[in-house]
Amino acid sequence: MDIPEEIIQRVCLKDEKAYEELFRLGWDQAVRTCWLILRHQHDAEEVAQDAFLKLYIHREQLQDIRTFRGWFYRILVNTALDRVRKRKFLLNIDKINLSNQSNDILQSEHRMLIDEAMKQLSYKERIAIVLVHFLGCTEAEAAKAAGWKLGKLKYRLNRARQVLSQAIEGDMTT
């Protein structure tokens, strides 16, 4: 999420126009992040909206504008996990497909393999993969955003990579 520091600074100073700009610039990335974790579009949009509301309410707590990205990802991840904890049913994620970004058949097949493999991950493993591989966070940033120690993130990331590797290799050989 590349938000200019000037906008973040103004948000911290309670500038309403800056908050609107931040919301506009960050909305798509926030929804995408939540969708990658939750795998449900409606829930992803609600969680992103809740996260932006929490950001708005607690914006004065941001001490260093350079840490905004990790601070906001932590709000997103925690809000998404709250949604998971409140669920009384399992999501039917079989209807969701990652292949909506390209018409290239090989890329579509690759995305479908990844999508199927992602279904085998726990929510915490999925969070680790999303933060590091989809959003490009460093491991330290991802650990901080998820509220985990670096060792816990590395464990979940390694476990997720093993599961994904086995699932994708298994699909490619069949």
C-alpha positions in Angstrom: 0.0 0.0 0.0 1.8 3.1 -1.3 0.2 6.1 0.4 2.2 9.3 0.3 3.6 10.2 3.8 2.0 13.7 3.5 -1.5 12.2 3.3 -0.8 9.9 6.3 0.6 12.9 8.3 -2.6 14.9 7.5 -4.8 11.9 8.5 -3.0 11.8 11.9 -3.8 15.5 12.2 -7.5 14.8 11.7 -7.7 16.2 8.2 -11.0 14.8 6.8 -10.0 15.3 3.1 -6.8 13.4 3.7 -8.7 10.5 5.2 -11.0 10.4 2.2 -7.9 10.4 -0.1 -6.3 7.6 2.0 -9.5 5.6 1.8 -9.7 6.0 -2.0 -6.1 5.1 -2.5 -6.1 2.1 -0.1 -9.5 0.6 -0.6 -8.8 -1.9 -3.4 -5.6 -3.2 -1.7 -7.4 -3.5 1.6 -10.3 -5.5 0.1 -7.9 -7.7 -1.9 -5.9 -8.4 1.3 -9.0 -9.3 3.2 -10.3 -11.5 0.3 -7.0 -13.4 0.2 -7.4 -14.2 3.9 -11.2 -14.8 4.0 -11.9 -16.0 0.5 -15.4 -14.3 0.5 -16.0 -11.0 -1.3 -18.8 -9.7 0.9 -16.9 -10.4 4.1 -13.7 -8.9 2.6 -15.5 -5.7 1.9 -17.1 -5.5 5.3 -13.8 -6.3 7.1 -11.9 -3.6 5.0 -14.6 -1.1 5.9 -14.4 -2.0 9.6 -10.6 -1.7 9.4 -10.8 1.8 7.8 -13.2 2.8 10.6 -10.8 1.5 13.2 -8.0 3.4 11.5 -10.1 6.6 11.6 -11.0 6.2 15.3 -7.4 5.4 16.3 -5.5 7.5 13.9 -3.8 9.6 16.6 -2.2 6.4 18.0 0.1 6.2 15.0 3.4 7.4 16.4 5.6 7.2 13.3 4.1 7.7 9.8 6.8 5.5 8.3 5.2 2.5 10.1 1.7 3.2 8.7 1.8 0.2 6.3 2.5 -2.4 9.0 0.2 -0.7 11.5 -2.7 -0.7 9.0 -2.0 -4.3 7.9 -2.2 -5.3 11.5 -5.6 -3.7 11.8 -6.7 -5.5 8.6 -5.4 -8.9 9.8 -6.8 -8.6 13.3 -10.2 -7.5 11.9 -10.2 -10.4 9.4 -9.3 -12.9 12.2 -12.1 -11.4 14.3 -14.5 -12.2 11.5 -13.2 -15.8 11.3 -13.7 -16.3 15.0 -17.3 -15.0 14.8 -18.2 -17.3 11.9 -20.6 -20.1 12.8 -20.2 -21.9 9.4 -17.5 -22.8 7.0 -17.1 -20.8 3.8 -17.8 -22.4 0.5 -14.7 -21.2 -1.3 -15.0 -23.6 -4.1 -17.0 -21.0 -6.1 -14.1 -18.5 -5.9 -11.4 -18.4 -8.4 -8.2 -16.4 -8.7 -8.2 -16.6 -12.5 -10.0 -13.3 -13.2 -7.0 -11.2 -14.0 -5.7 -12.8 -17.2 -7.1 -14.5 -20.3 -3.9 -16.5 -20.7 -4.8 -20.2 -20.3 -1.5 -21.2 -18.7 -1.7 -18.4 -16.2 -5.3 -19.2 -15.5 -4.4 -22.9 -14.8 -1.6 -21.8 -12.6 -3.8 -19.5 -10.6 -6.4 -22.3 -10.3 -3.7 -24.6 -8.9 -2.7 -22.0 -6.4 -6.3 -21.3 -5.5 -6.9 -25.0 -4.8 -3.7 -25.3 -2.8 -4.6 -22.2 -0.7 -7.7 -23.9 0.4 -5.6 -26.4 2.3 -4.0 -23.7 4.5 -5.2 -22.6 7.9 -6.2 -19.0 8.2 -2.9 -18.2 10.0 -0.8 -19.9 7.3 -2.8 -18.0 4.7 -2.2 -14.7 6.4 1.6 -15.4 6.4 1.5 -16.2 2.7 -0.7 -13.2 1.8 1.5 -10.7 3.7 4.8 -12.0 2.4 4.1 -13.3 -1.1 1.0 -11.4 -2.2 1.7 -8.0 -0.5 5.5 -8.1 -0.6 6.0 -7.4 3.2 9.3 -8.4 4.6 9.1 -11.2 7.2 9.7 -8.7 10.0 6.9 -6.4 8.7 4.6 -9.4 8.2 5.3 -10.7 11.8 4.6 -7.2 13.2 1.4 -6.8 11.1 0.1 -10.2 12.2 1.1 -9.6 15.8 3.4 -12.6 15.9 7.0 -13.1 16.8 9.3 -13.5 13.8 9.9 -17.2 14.6 6.1 -17.9 14.6 5.8 -16.2 11.2 8.7 -18.1 9.8 7.2 -21.4 11.1 3.8 -20.6 9.6 5.3 -19.4 6.3 7.5 -22.6 6.1 4.5 -24.8 6.8 2.4 -23.0 4.3 5.1 -23.3 1.6 5.3 -27.0 2.2 1.5 -27.5 2.0 1.4 -25.4 -1.2 4.3 -27.1 -2.8 2.9 -30.6 -2.1 -0.6 -29.6 -3.3 0.7 -28.0 -6.5 3.1 -30.8 -7.3 0.4 -33.4 -6.6 -2.0 -31.6 -9.0 0.6 -31.3 -11.7 1.4 -35.0 -11.7 -2.2 -36.2 -11.9 
